[in-house]
């Protein structure tokens, strides 16, 4: 990559970051709601034991995952859909900027945003709720959520393949809320029926949270969760690629 190309990628990445920070949906669903839910439920339920760890720590990981997923659904997918509907991606093809630079800037900006959400939530838990976790636990849980959370960009890409931004907003919000509730991010799946627990364990939202909850309780890497998240990524990327190719052929 030459210096000119690098500057172009960095400039595109900065533009993506600014657009995200100024986006009201991002602020509401990825910042305000996770923080509000965390303080509301942790204060209401108290410091109960959930799966070998206290509820305050457990729910911090849940709401951190919730914020990460919201960023992929409420902002990432909407930007893709709007840029496709406005012909922005088609216009980029006639510029010197290669297609991979556009993708790299998108993914890099979203990864940085996700990292900021994780740091914000962990600081709130550490100072706001006086959570005293080992440094290794903070690091391992944060790293898991950061890496695993990127898999939801694949689903965001699938939503973004739709040409109607208004439809994307509705569909992404329904899926976002539904998967968050059913996946145990709002409340532990132990409060659900056996059937609902089985459904939850097949969802990527649960697998993202379960990996962090497991490490929080002193467990190891959730390899089953990695496999399920990876399978979802493949399916979502194949579907989004197929849809985009069909649209371009029309």
Secondary structure, 3 states (H helix, E strand, C coil): CCHHHHHHHHHHHHHHHHHHHCCHHHHHHHHHHHHHHHHHHHHHHCCCEECCEEHHHHHHHHHHHHHHHHHHHHHHHHHHHHHHHCCHHHHHCCCCCCHHHHHHHHHHHHHHHHHHHHHHHHHHHHHHCCCCCCHHHHHHHHHHHHHHHCCHHHHHHHHHCCCCHHHHHHHHHHHHHHHHHHCCCCCCHHHCCHHHHHHHCCCHHHHHHHHHHHHHCCCCCCHHHHHHHHHHHHHHHHHHHHHHHHHHHC
